[in-house]
Amino acid sequence: MADSAPYRDDLAEGPDTNAYWLRTSDGVRIRAGHAAAPDSKGTVFILPGRTEYIEKYGRTAKDFVRAGFGVVAVDWRGQGMADRLGANPMVGHVDRFLDFQKDWSAVCAFARKAELPKPWHMVAHSMGGCIGLRALLNGSDMASVMFTGPMWGIQMAGYLRPVAWTLPRLAIALGQGHRLAPGTSIKSYPASEPFETNLLTSDREMFDYMRRHVESEPRFGLGGPSYAWLLSALQECAILATMPSPALPALCFVGSNERIVDTTAIRERMTHWKGGKLLLVDGAEHEVLMEGPNTRRQVTGAAISLFSSFKT
């Protein structure tokens, strides 16, 4: 078994969870959390978005464990308690987006070694939706998937798109790819943005939950992305847009007030996903699993219904 890692159960408000350090094929240390369920119906793998960490999904994990599913979640490289890769640890930096697949491979290897119950299902949010889609296309043991606000494109004004590609290329050519991308902040978003203007959730209590995390645990804090992250994310989204969807059942939830990821890219993919279903969550922002209790029940309930349709 992997070495034990810290876990802030006092902040997560989730099920009993053990955390572990995992080492990727290129030597990066990441963190995985596992919560077991008695008489398990299978295992749910939570793929968080950019800036996120295992504990943020504590309440979501509790819902899945109550329904009979074990849960695995991960701190991707560059965030949470995983290794930070840039000179400034508050900048979300990776050299190549495909490096996240090495993290995913390490998580899957951990799950296989631990013989976690099957069938396996994926819950992938935002950046995790981009990583997860690539993982599914590469071939995986997942029986089904639920996406929430998947990052299959990044929302931005039309006039900014050429600059969004050109500036990172220039910065990388000058050896500055690790620098903070313009228009973003070095500060952690929930700690610095007022609730009234935030783009993550319409629920104040859940916003306070996120803020409490980053104020109480400095290792959870992360600011904006680097030039290299931005360029590699744009490139990965563009490549994925040319690829057909994998052959497995998929749910996709998007908030009606989504203002972070490109909803056109989501609609385009889900329209052509055989066995896929797109659901709009009225009044929700980007993080539908961080909305109020009624919305969370709607989203997790749909996932549990889908996952429960598979036999153990």
C-alpha positions, 0 to 999 in steps of 0.5 A: 500500500502507498504511504499515508498522506495528510487529510483534513477531515475536519474541513471535508465534512465527508466520510471516513477517508484515508489519504495516500502519497502516489508517485507518477511515472515522471517522479511527481508526488500526488495525493489520493484519497479513498473512502470505502463503502460497506457492501460496495456497489462499485467505486466512484473516481472524482476528478477535480477541477483546476485549483481543487483538492480532495477535501473539497469533495467531502460532502459529495463523497459522503453522498456516494458512500451513503448510496453504497459506492466507495470513492477515490479522489485526487490532488492533481500535480500543481495543486492541493497537497501534490507537488507544485511545479512552478517557481511560485507555488501559487501559480497553477503550472504544468508544462504539458496538459498530457502530463495529467494522464500520468497522474491518472495512471498512478491513481488507476494503478493504486486502485487496481493494487488495492482491488477496489470494488468494480464497476468503476465510475467517473465523476469529472468536473471542469479541468477534470472533465478535460483530463477525464475525457482524454483518459476515456478516449485512451481506454479505461476501466470506467463503466460510466461517467458524469461530467459537471461543467467540463472544460472542453473549451474555455469561455472568453470574449472573441477578441481575446482568443488570438491573444490567448494563443499568441501571448503564451507562445511568446512567453514560453519562447522567452522561457517565461511559461511558468509566469502567471497568465494575464488577467488572473490573480495570484490569490486563491479565488474563494479567499479573495472574491466576494460571494456576490460576484463569484462565478462558482456557486449561487449558494452562500453556505457552500461558498463559505465552505470553500473559503473556510478550506483555503483560509484554514489550510494554506496547502489548498490555496492556488491562484491563476494558471501559468502561460504554459497551463493556458496554452496546453489547455487550449491545445488539448481542448482543440484536439479533443474537439476533433475526436469522437466520444467514447462508447459508454453512458454519460451524464453531463450537468451544466449550470444555466449561469455557466461563465467559465467554460465554453458551453457551445463545446459542451452542447456540441459534444453531448449532442453527438454522444451516443448514450449521453445526456446533457442536463441544464441546472436552472440558476446554477453557476459553474460548480453544480456540486457546490450549489445548495442542497437541493441542486446537489441532491439532483445531481448526485441522485442522477449519478447514483441512479446511473451508477446503480444500473450496473451490476457488481 
